[in-house]
């Protein structure tokens, strides 16, 4: 792989009132073995120092006043200039080879449209950090695969080619705050785009979104809303039928 042929990577991070977590994430991105082309931080109507933190680390800061991750993430993807758009959440903690892995994987597989990874909960009890994440993400990927007819995407650690985004950017849900944007994006990409899970490509994430019955219920409600919305266009059996009828891609 020569540098002339290497994909250029834009890292997109949506943020709303999460300045300390964003600061930690950007500090880790500053130590990458391969620098991204740019880091795009989408300030989703924050009232704290999130935008100032992003500016301090030299990120491209884009304002998205419509509150919600679907709108913020889509605005970031629209802004990105790289041939590959990578995505982290503000509380993601990528290792030093995170961007390098994106470049290597995308360069090695020209037919790969999107890559998704795994993680561990860095603020869970020490003995449960990996096990809890494996249980949570394992369930997400297994159930997501059954619902989609192909691999799901996880927004805390994912990347896609910019042309894949452009193919579906007008179809994704942007204005519904109760939709899981990563799952919706995977639905819109559909069986015709190749998505691969790399379990060795990992980040640390916070377990805060799973703490408390209310938080867990909200995530489940969002998941069902995303499923119902997308199954109106194509129920699971139709998606699986379409997948089996597609020619095998390299």
C-alpha positions, -999 to 999 in steps of 0.1 A, spaced: 0 0 0 15 34 -10 6 66 6 -8 79 -27 -34 52 -26 -42 52 11 -77 63 21 -80 97 37 -100 96 70 -123 122 84 -133 114 120 -168 126 130 -177 131 166 -212 144 176 -213 161 210 -238 178 232 -227 191 266 -199 165 271 -167 186 272 -146 165 296 -153 133 277 -146 150 243 -114 164 257 -102 129 266 -113 115 232 -95 143 212 -63 138 233 -62 102 222 -69 111 186 -39 134 188 -16 104 195 -26 83 165 1 64 146 -16 76 114 -31 111 115 -67 116 102 -72 141 74 -95 160 98 -116 157 129 -151 170 126 -168 178 159 -205 185 155 -217 208 183 -253 198 189 -265 229 207 -242 225 236 -243 250 265 -210 239 280 -174 242 267 -176 214 241 -170 237 211 -141 255 229 -125 221 237 -129 210 200 -113 243 188 -84 239 212 -76 205 197 -77 219 162 -109 202 151 -133 214 125 -163 225 145 -198 224 128 -229 236 145 -261 215 143 -289 233 162 -314 205 158 -309 185 190 -304 147 185 -277 123 174 -293 115 141 -292 152 130 -257 158 144 -241 126 130 -256 133 95 -244 168 95 -209 156 104 -209 130 76 -221 157 51 -192 179 62 -165 153 60 -139 156 32 -121 123 35 -127 93 12 -135 74 44 -157 88 72 -149 73 107 -172 78 136 -166 80 174 -188 93 202 -176 119 226 -170 93 253 -152 69 229 -116 62 238 -97 50 208 -63 33 209 -32 47 191 -38 25 160 -75 33 156 -72 55 125 -44 33 111 -67 3 113 -93 21 92 -67 30 66 -53 -5 64 -87 -23 63 -102 0 37 -71 -1 15 -69 -39 18 -106 -45 8 -117 -22 -20 -152 -38 -19 -157 -31 18 -182 -3 23 -182 0 61 -164 -13 91 -176 -16 126 -158 -26 158 -161 -36 195 -153 -21 228 -152 -23 266 -167 -2 294 -139 18 309 -160 31 338 -176 -2 348 -163 -23 377 -129 -36 368 -139 -72 366 -169 -66 345 -156 -41 319 -150 -66 290 -176 -91 300 -204 -65 302 -194 -51 268 -192 -85 252 -227 -93 265 -242 -60 254 -225 -57 220 -228 -94 213 -265 -92 217 -267 -60 196 -247 -75 167 -266 -109 168 -301 -94 170 -291 -66 146 -279 -91 120 -312 -110 122 -332 -78 118 -311 -64 90 -300 -94 70 -264 -82 74 -240 -68 99 -252 -38 120 -231 -6 127 -221 6 161 -218 44 163 -191 44 190 -166 27 166 -174 26 129 -162 38 95 -177 39 60 -166 51 26 -178 85 17 -195 72 -15 -216 48 7 -228 77 28 -236 98 -3 -257 69 -16 -280 70 14 -277 105 29 -311 115 16 -328 84 31 -315 83 66 -336 96 95 -323 130 107 -353 146 125 -363 119 150 -344 120 182 -357 86 193 -341 66 165 -307 49 168 -288 66 140 -262 39 136 -288 11 133 -309 33 109 -278 39 88 -271 2 86 -307 -4 74 -304 23 47 -271 8 34 -289 -25 31 -277 -59 19 -263 -43 -12 -234 -27 8 -208 -48 25 -203 -42 62 -178 -61 82 -173 -65 120 -137 -65 132 -137 -76 168 -101 -66 172 -109 -29 163 -119 -17 197 -125 15 218 -133 22 254 -168 36 260 -187 48 290 -214 25 305 -235 56 316 -261 50 288 -270 17 304 -271 28 340 -306 28 355 -339 13 344 -350 45 327 -319 46 305 -320 10 295 -358 13 287 -351 43 265 -325 25 245 -348 -5 240 -376 19 230 -353 35 205 -343 2 191 -379 -9 185 -388 24 170 -359 21 146 -368 -14 137 -405 -6 131 -397 24 110 -374 5 87 -394 -27 86 -423 -7 70 -401 -4 39 -387 -39 40 -394 -66 67 -367 -90 77 -377 -118 54 -376 -95 24 -341 -83 34 -328 -118 38 -343 -128 5 -326 -99 -12 -293 -108 4 -294 -144 -8 -302 -132 -44 -273 -108 -45 -240 -118 -63 -212 -126 -38 -188 -96 -35 -151 -98 -30 
